[in-house]
Amino acid sequence: PPTFPQPSTMLHRRLLAVFARSTASLAFAGGASASPLATSALIFGAANGVGFGISVVTGSHYHLDLIGIGIFAASALALYGGGVRQAVSAACVALWAGKL
């Protein structure tokens, strides 16, 4: 009889493929880095994908609040820098998310 991969294995492979495509599209011609908006969108998209994957595999939804708030802090810290105003904004967002 044919054997089929586990649903969690298929989901894992799909998530890895999406992540690989999205990170490959971040590099623009000339080696310039992606815009802060594109970087933040990638971070939020990856977190949503991970949260969805966990929900599908486990059937649980308890982790969604932690991922949802924690990703604000992660995105803010990933974009930290680029000027005083951006650094202060990123620090405030990270503190707010950590407080929740």
LUMTI-911631 format. One record per atom (N, C-alpha, C): residue number from 1; residue in three letters; x, y, z. Coordinates in Angstrom, 1 decimal, always signed. Example, Ala and Ser with C-alpha at 12.3 -4.5 7.8 and 13.67 -1.06 7.14 Angstrom:
// residues 2
[fipa 1, "ALA", [+13.2, -5.7, +7.8]]
[fipa 1, "ALA", [+12.3, -4.5, +7.8]]
[fipa 1, "ALA", [+13.2, -3.3, +7.8]]
[fipa 2, "SER", [+12.8, -2.2, +7.1]]
[fipa 2, "SER", [+13.7, -1.1, +7.1]]
[fipa 2, "SER", [+12.9, +0.0, +7.9]]
// end
This chain:
// residues 100
[fipa 1, "PRO", [+0.8, -1.2, +0.0]]
[fipa 1, "PRO", [+0.0, +0.0, +0.0]]
[fipa 1, "PRO", [+0.9, +1.3, +0.0]]
[fipa 2, "PRO", [+0.4, +2.3, -0.7]]
[fipa 2, "PRO", [+1.2, +3.6, -0.7]]
[fipa 2, "PRO", [+1.2, +4.2, +0.7]]
[fipa 3, "THR", [+2.3, +4.9, +1.0]]
[fipa 3, "THR", [+2.4, +5.6, +2.2]]
[fipa 3, "THR", [+2.4, +7.1, +1.9]]
[fipa 4, "PHE", [+1.7, +7.8, +2.8]]
[fipa 4, "PHE", [+1.5, +9.2, +2.6]]
[fipa 4, "PHE", [+2.2, +10.0, +3.8]]
[fipa 5, "PRO", [+2.8, +11.1, +3.5]]
[fipa 5, "PRO", [+3.5, +11.9, +4.6]]
[fipa 5, "PRO", [+2.5, +12.4, +5.6]]
[fipa 6, "GLN", [+2.9, +12.5, +6.8]]
[fipa 6, "GLN", [+2.1, +13.1, +7.9]]
[fipa 6, "GLN", [+1.6, +14.5, +7.5]]
[fipa 7, "PRO", [+0.4, +14.9, +7.9]]
[fipa 7, "PRO", [+0.0, +16.3, +7.6]]
[fipa 7, "PRO", [+0.9, +17.3, +8.2]]
[fipa 8, "SER", [+1.5, +17.1, +9.4]]
[fipa 8, "SER", [+2.3, +18.0, +10.0]]
[fipa 8, "SER", [+3.6, +18.2, +9.2]]
[fipa 9, "THR", [+4.1, +17.1, +8.6]]
[fipa 9, "THR", [+5.3, +17.1, +7.8]]
[fipa 9, "THR", [+5.1, +17.9, +6.5]]
[fipa 10, "MET", [+3.9, +17.7, +5.9]]
[fipa 10, "MET", [+3.6, +18.5, +4.7]]
[fipa 10, "MET", [+3.5, +20.0, +5.0]]
[fipa 11, "LEU", [+2.8, +20.3, +6.1]]
[fipa 11, "LEU", [+2.7, +21.7, +6.5]]
[fipa 11, "LEU", [+4.0, +22.3, +6.8]]
[fipa 12, "HIS", [+4.9, +21.6, +7.4]]
[fipa 12, "HIS", [+6.2, +22.1, +7.7]]
[fipa 12, "HIS", [+7.0, +22.4, +6.4]]
[fipa 13, "ARG", [+6.9, +21.5, +5.5]]
[fipa 13, "ARG", [+7.6, +21.7, +4.2]]
[fipa 13, "ARG", [+7.0, +22.9, +3.5]]
[fipa 14, "ARG", [+5.7, +23.1, +3.5]]
[fipa 14, "ARG", [+5.1, +24.2, +2.9]]
[fipa 14, "ARG", [+5.5, +25.5, +3.5]]
[fipa 15, "LEU", [+5.6, +25.5, +4.9]]
[fipa 15, "LEU", [+6.0, +26.7, +5.6]]
[fipa 15, "LEU", [+7.4, +27.1, +5.3]]
[fipa 16, "LEU", [+8.3, +26.1, +5.2]]
[fipa 16, "LEU", [+9.7, +26.3, +4.9]]
[fipa 16, "LEU", [+9.8, +26.8, +3.4]]
[fipa 17, "ALA", [+9.0, +26.3, +2.5]]
[fipa 17, "ALA", [+9.1, +26.8, +1.1]]
[fipa 17, "ALA", [+8.6, +28.3, +1.0]]
[fipa 18, "VAL", [+7.6, +28.6, +1.8]]
[fipa 18, "VAL", [+7.1, +30.0, +1.8]]
[fipa 18, "VAL", [+8.2, +30.9, +2.4]]
[fipa 19, "PHE", [+8.8, +30.5, +3.5]]
[fipa 19, "PHE", [+9.8, +31.3, +4.1]]
[fipa 19, "PHE", [+11.0, +31.5, +3.2]]
[fipa 20, "ALA", [+11.4, +30.4, +2.5]]
[fipa 20, "ALA", [+12.5, +30.5, +1.6]]
[fipa 20, "ALA", [+12.2, +31.5, +0.4]]
[fipa 21, "ARG", [+11.0, +31.4, -0.1]]
[fipa 21, "ARG", [+10.7, +32.3, -1.2]]
[fipa 21, "ARG", [+10.6, +33.8, -0.7]]
[fipa 22, "SER", [+10.1, +34.0, +0.5]]
[fipa 22, "SER", [+9.9, +35.3, +1.0]]
[fipa 22, "SER", [+11.3, +36.0, +1.3]]
[fipa 23, "THR", [+12.2, +35.2, +1.9]]
[fipa 23, "THR", [+13.5, +35.7, +2.2]]
[fipa 23, "THR", [+14.3, +35.9, +0.9]]
[fipa 24, "ALA", [+14.1, +35.1, -0.1]]
[fipa 24, "ALA", [+14.8, +35.3, -1.3]]
[fipa 24, "ALA", [+14.4, +36.6, -2.0]]
[fipa 25, "SER", [+13.1, +37.0, -1.8]]
[fipa 25, "SER", [+12.6, +38.2, -2.5]]
[fipa 25, "SER", [+13.0, +39.5, -1.7]]
[fipa 26, "LEU", [+13.6, +39.3, -0.6]]
[fipa 26, "LEU", [+14.0, +40.5, +0.2]]
[fipa 26, "LEU", [+15.2, +41.2, -0.4]]
[fipa 27, "ALA", [+16.1, +40.5, -1.0]]
[fipa 27, "ALA", [+17.3, +41.2, -1.6]]
[fipa 27, "ALA", [+16.9, +41.8, -2.9]]
[fipa 28, "PHE", [+17.2, +43.1, -3.0]]
[fipa 28, "PHE", [+16.9, +43.8, -4.3]]
[fipa 28, "PHE", [+18.2, +43.9, -5.1]]
[fipa 29, "ALA", [+18.1, +44.3, -6.3]]
[fipa 29, "ALA", [+19.2, +44.4, -7.2]]
[fipa 29, "ALA", [+20.3, +45.4, -6.6]]
[fipa 30, "GLY", [+21.5, +45.0, -6.7]]
[fipa 30, "GLY", [+22.6, +45.8, -6.2]]
[fipa 30, "GLY", [+22.9, +45.5, -4.7]]
[fipa 31, "GLY", [+22.2, +44.5, -4.2]]
[fipa 31, "GLY", [+22.5, +44.1, -2.8]]
[fipa 31, "GLY", [+21.9, +45.0, -1.7]]
[fipa 32, "ALA", [+21.0, +45.9, -2.1]]
[fipa 32, "ALA", [+20.4, +46.8, -1.2]]
[fipa 32, "ALA", [+19.4, +46.0, -0.3]]
[fipa 33, "SER", [+19.3, +46.4, +0.9]]
[fipa 33, "SER", [+18.4, +45.7, +1.8]]
[fipa 33, "SER", [+17.0, +46.1, +1.6]]
[fipa 34, "ALA", [+16.1, +45.3, +2.1]]
[fipa 34, "ALA", [+14.6, +45.6, +2.0]]
[fipa 34, "ALA", [+14.2, +46.8, +2.8]]
[fipa 35, "SER", [+13.1, +47.3, +2.5]]
[fipa 35, "SER", [+12.5, +48.4, +3.2]]
[fipa 35, "SER", [+12.1, +47.9, +4.6]]
[fipa 36, "PRO", [+12.0, +48.9, +5.5]]
[fipa 36, "PRO", [+11.4, +48.4, +6.9]]
[fipa 36, "PRO", [+10.0, +47.8, +6.8]]
[fipa 37, "LEU", [+9.2, +48.4, +5.9]]
[fipa 37, "LEU", [+7.9, +47.8, +5.7]]
[fipa 37, "LEU", [+7.9, +46.4, +5.2]]
[fipa 38, "ALA", [+8.8, +46.1, +4.2]]
[fipa 38, "ALA", [+8.9, +44.7, +3.7]]
[fipa 38, "ALA", [+9.4, +43.8, +4.8]]
[fipa 39, "THR", [+10.4, +44.2, +5.6]]
[fipa 39, "THR", [+11.0, +43.4, +6.6]]
[fipa 39, "THR", [+9.9, +43.1, +7.7]]
[fipa 40, "SER", [+9.2, +44.2, +8.1]]
[fipa 40, "SER", [+8.1, +44.0, +9.1]]
[fipa 40, "SER", [+7.0, +43.0, +8.6]]
[fipa 41, "ALA", [+6.7, +43.2, +7.3]]
[fipa 41, "ALA", [+5.7, +42.3, +6.7]]
[fipa 41, "ALA", [+6.1, +40.9, +6.7]]
[fipa 42, "LEU", [+7.4, +40.6, +6.4]]
[fipa 42, "LEU", [+8.0, +39.3, +6.4]]
[fipa 42, "LEU", [+7.9, +38.7, +7.8]]
[fipa 43, "ILE", [+8.3, +39.5, +8.8]]
[fipa 43, "ILE", [+8.3, +39.0, +10.2]]
[fipa 43, "ILE", [+6.9, +38.7, +10.6]]
[fipa 44, "PHE", [+5.9, +39.5, +10.4]]
[fipa 44, "PHE", [+4.5, +39.3, +10.8]]
[fipa 44, "PHE", [+4.0, +38.1, +10.0]]
[fipa 45, "GLY", [+4.3, +38.0, +8.7]]
[fipa 45, "GLY", [+3.8, +36.9, +7.9]]
[fipa 45, "GLY", [+4.4, +35.5, +8.4]]
[fipa 46, "ALA", [+5.7, +35.5, +8.8]]
[fipa 46, "ALA", [+6.3, +34.3, +9.3]]
[fipa 46, "ALA", [+5.6, +33.9, +10.6]]
[fipa 47, "ALA", [+5.4, +34.9, +11.5]]
[fipa 47, "ALA", [+4.8, +34.6, +12.8]]
[fipa 47, "ALA", [+3.4, +34.1, +12.6]]
[fipa 48, "ASN", [+2.6, +34.7, +11.7]]
[fipa 48, "ASN", [+1.3, +34.2, +11.4]]
[fipa 48, "ASN", [+1.3, +32.8, +10.9]]
[fipa 49, "GLY", [+2.3, +32.5, +10.0]]
[fipa 49, "GLY", [+2.4, +31.1, +9.5]]
[fipa 49, "GLY", [+2.7, +30.1, +10.6]]
[fipa 50, "VAL", [+3.6, +30.5, +11.5]]
[fipa 50, "VAL", [+4.0, +29.6, +12.6]]
[fipa 50, "VAL", [+2.8, +29.4, +13.5]]
[fipa 51, "GLY", [+2.1, +30.5, +13.8]]
[fipa 51, "GLY", [+0.9, +30.3, +14.7]]
[fipa 51, "GLY", [-0.2, +29.5, +14.0]]
[fipa 52, "PHE", [-0.4, +29.7, +12.7]]
[fipa 52, "PHE", [-1.3, +28.8, +12.0]]
[fipa 52, "PHE", [-0.9, +27.4, +12.0]]
[fipa 53, "GLY", [+0.4, +27.1, +11.8]]
[fipa 53, "GLY", [+0.9, +25.8, +11.8]]
[fipa 53, "GLY", [+0.7, +25.1, +13.1]]
[fipa 54, "ILE", [+1.0, +25.8, +14.2]]
[fipa 54, "ILE", [+0.8, +25.2, +15.5]]
[fipa 54, "ILE", [-0.7, +24.9, +15.8]]
[fipa 55, "SER", [-1.5, +25.8, +15.4]]
[fipa 55, "SER", [-3.0, +25.6, +15.5]]
[fipa 55, "SER", [-3.5, +24.4, +14.8]]
[fipa 56, "VAL", [-3.0, +24.3, +13.6]]
[fipa 56, "VAL", [-3.4, +23.1, +12.7]]
[fipa 56, "VAL", [-3.0, +21.8, +13.3]]
[fipa 57, "VAL", [-1.7, +21.8, +13.7]]
[fipa 57, "VAL", [-1.1, +20.5, +14.2]]
[fipa 57, "VAL", [-1.6, +20.2, +15.6]]
[fipa 58, "THR", [-1.8, +21.1, +16.5]]
[fipa 58, "THR", [-2.2, +20.8, +17.9]]
[fipa 58, "THR", [-3.7, +21.0, +18.1]]
[fipa 59, "GLY", [-4.3, +21.8, +17.3]]
[fipa 59, "GLY", [-5.7, +22.1, +17.6]]
[fipa 59, "GLY", [-5.9, +23.1, +18.7]]
[fipa 60, "SER", [-4.9, +23.6, +19.2]]
[fipa 60, "SER", [-4.9, +24.6, +20.3]]
[fipa 60, "SER", [-4.8, +26.0, +19.8]]
[fipa 61, "HIS", [-5.3, +27.0, +20.6]]
[fipa 61, "HIS", [-5.3, +28.4, +20.2]]
[fipa 61, "HIS", [-4.7, +29.2, +21.3]]
[fipa 62, "TYR", [-4.2, +28.6, +22.3]]
[fipa 62, "TYR", [-3.7, +29.4, +23.5]]
[fipa 62, "TYR", [-2.4, +30.2, +23.1]]
[fipa 63, "HIS", [-1.7, +29.7, +22.2]]
[fipa 63, "HIS", [-0.4, +30.4, +21.8]]
[fipa 63, "HIS", [-0.6, +31.7, +21.0]]
[fipa 64, "LEU", [-1.8, +31.9, +20.4]]
[fipa 64, "LEU", [-2.0, +33.0, +19.5]]
[fipa 64, "LEU", [-1.8, +34.4, +20.1]]
[fipa 65, "ASP", [-2.2, +34.6, +21.3]]
[fipa 65, "ASP", [-2.0, +35.8, +22.0]]
[fipa 65, "ASP", [-0.6, +36.1, +22.2]]
[fipa 66, "LEU", [+0.2, +35.1, +22.6]]
[fipa 66, "LEU", [+1.6, +35.3, +22.9]]
[fipa 66, "LEU", [+2.3, +35.7, +21.6]]
[fipa 67, "ILE", [+2.0, +34.9, +20.5]]
[fipa 67, "ILE", [+2.7, +35.2, +19.2]]
[fipa 67, "ILE", [+2.2, +36.6, +18.7]]
[fipa 68, "GLY", [+1.0, +36.9, +18.8]]
[fipa 68, "GLY", [+0.4, +38.1, +18.3]]
[fipa 68, "GLY", [+1.0, +39.3, +18.9]]
[fipa 69, "ILE", [+1.2, +39.3, +20.2]]
[fipa 69, "ILE", [+1.8, +40.5, +20.9]]
[fipa 69, "ILE", [+3.3, +40.4, +20.8]]
[fipa 70, "GLY", [+3.9, +39.2, +21.0]]
[fipa 70, "GLY", [+5.3, +39.1, +20.9]]
[fipa 70, "GLY", [+5.9, +39.5, +19.6]]
[fipa 71, "ILE", [+5.2, +39.3, +18.5]]
[fipa 71, "ILE", [+5.7, +39.7, +17.2]]
[fipa 71, "ILE", [+5.9, +41.2, +17.0]]
[fipa 72, "PHE", [+5.1, +42.0, +17.7]]
[fipa 72, "PHE", [+5.2, +43.4, +17.7]]
[fipa 72, "PHE", [+6.6, +43.8, +18.3]]
[fipa 73, "ALA", [+7.0, +43.2, +19.4]]
[fipa 73, "ALA", [+8.3, +43.4, +20.0]]
[fipa 73, "ALA", [+9.4, +42.9, +19.1]]
[fipa 74, "ALA", [+9.2, +41.8, +18.5]]
[fipa 74, "ALA", [+10.3, +41.2, +17.6]]
[fipa 74, "ALA", [+10.5, +42.1, +16.4]]
[fipa 75, "SER", [+9.4, +42.5, +15.8]]
[fipa 75, "SER", [+9.5, +43.4, +14.6]]
[fipa 75, "SER", [+10.1, +44.7, +14.9]]
[fipa 76, "ALA", [+9.7, +45.3, +16.1]]
[fipa 76, "ALA", [+10.3, +46.6, +16.5]]
[fipa 76, "ALA", [+11.8, +46.5, +16.7]]
[fipa 77, "LEU", [+12.2, +45.4, +17.4]]
[fipa 77, "LEU", [+13.6, +45.2, +17.7]]
[fipa 77, "LEU", [+14.4, +44.9, +16.4]]
[fipa 78, "ALA", [+13.8, +44.2, +15.4]]
[fipa 78, "ALA", [+14.4, +43.9, +14.2]]
[fipa 78, "ALA", [+14.7, +45.2, +13.4]]
[fipa 79, "LEU", [+13.8, +46.2, +13.5]]
[fipa 79, "LEU", [+13.9, +47.4, +12.8]]
[fipa 79, "LEU", [+14.6, +48.5, +13.6]]
[fipa 80, "TYR", [+15.1, +48.2, +14.7]]
[fipa 80, "TYR", [+15.8, +49.1, +15.6]]
[fipa 80, "TYR", [+17.0, +49.7, +14.9]]
[fipa 81, "GLY", [+17.0, +51.0, +14.9]]
[fipa 81, "GLY", [+18.2, +51.7, +14.3]]
[fipa 81, "GLY", [+17.7, +52.6, +13.1]]
[fipa 82, "GLY", [+18.7, +53.2, +12.4]]
[fipa 82, "GLY", [+18.3, +54.0, +11.3]]
[fipa 82, "GLY", [+18.1, +55.4, +11.6]]
[fipa 83, "GLY", [+18.2, +55.8, +12.9]]
[fipa 83, "GLY", [+18.0, +57.2, +13.3]]
[fipa 83, "GLY", [+17.4, +57.2, +14.7]]
[fipa 84, "VAL", [+17.5, +58.3, +15.4]]
[fipa 84, "VAL", [+17.1, +58.4, +16.8]]
[fipa 84, "VAL", [+15.6, +58.2, +16.9]]
[fipa 85, "ARG", [+14.8, +58.8, +16.0]]
[fipa 85, "ARG", [+13.4, +58.7, +16.1]]
[fipa 85, "ARG", [+12.9, +57.3, +15.9]]
[fipa 86, "GLN", [+13.5, +56.6, +14.9]]
[fipa 86, "GLN", [+13.2, +55.2, +14.7]]
[fipa 86, "GLN", [+13.6, +54.3, +15.9]]
[fipa 87, "ALA", [+14.7, +54.6, +16.4]]
[fipa 87, "ALA", [+15.2, +53.8, +17.6]]
[fipa 87, "ALA", [+14.3, +54.0, +18.8]]
[fipa 88, "VAL", [+13.9, +55.2, +19.0]]
[fipa 88, "VAL", [+13.0, +55.5, +20.2]]
[fipa 88, "VAL", [+11.6, +54.9, +19.9]]
[fipa 89, "SER", [+11.1, +55.0, +18.7]]
[fipa 89, "SER", [+9.8, +54.4, +18.4]]
[fipa 89, "SER", [+9.9, +52.9, +18.5]]
[fipa 90, "ALA", [+10.9, +52.2, +18.1]]
[fipa 90, "ALA", [+11.1, +50.8, +18.2]]
[fipa 90, "ALA", [+11.2, +50.4, +19.7]]
[fipa 91, "ALA", [+11.9, +51.1, +20.5]]
[fipa 91, "ALA", [+12.0, +50.8, +21.9]]
[fipa 91, "ALA", [+10.7, +50.9, +22.6]]
[fipa 92, "CYS", [+9.9, +52.0, +22.2]]
[fipa 92, "CYS", [+8.6, +52.2, +22.9]]
[fipa 92, "CYS", [+7.6, +51.0, +22.5]]
[fipa 93, "VAL", [+7.6, +50.6, +21.2]]
[fipa 93, "VAL", [+6.8, +49.5, +20.8]]
[fipa 93, "VAL", [+7.2, +48.2, +21.5]]
[fipa 94, "ALA", [+8.5, +48.0, +21.6]]
[fipa 94, "ALA", [+8.9, +46.8, +22.3]]
[fipa 94, "ALA", [+8.5, +46.8, +23.7]]
[fipa 95, "LEU", [+8.7, +47.9, +24.4]]
[fipa 95, "LEU", [+8.3, +48.0, +25.8]]
[fipa 95, "LEU", [+6.8, +47.8, +25.9]]
[fipa 96, "TRP", [+6.0, +48.4, +25.1]]
[fipa 96, "TRP", [+4.5, +48.2, +25.1]]
[fipa 96, "TRP", [+4.1, +46.8, +24.9]]
[fipa 97, "ALA", [+4.7, +46.1, +24.0]]
[fipa 97, "ALA", [+4.4, +44.7, +23.7]]
[fipa 97, "ALA", [+4.9, +43.8, +24.9]]
[fipa 98, "GLY", [+6.0, +44.1, +25.4]]
[fipa 98, "GLY", [+6.5, +43.4, +26.6]]
[fipa 98, "GLY", [+5.6, +43.5, +27.8]]
[fipa 99, "LYS", [+5.0, +44.7, +28.0]]
[fipa 99, "LYS", [+4.1, +45.0, +29.1]]
[fipa 99, "LYS", [+2.9, +44.2, +29.0]]
[fipa 100, "LEU", [+2.4, +43.9, +27.8]]
[fipa 100, "LEU", [+1.1, +43.2, +27.6]]
[fipa 100, "LEU", [+1.4, +41.7, +27.9]]
// end
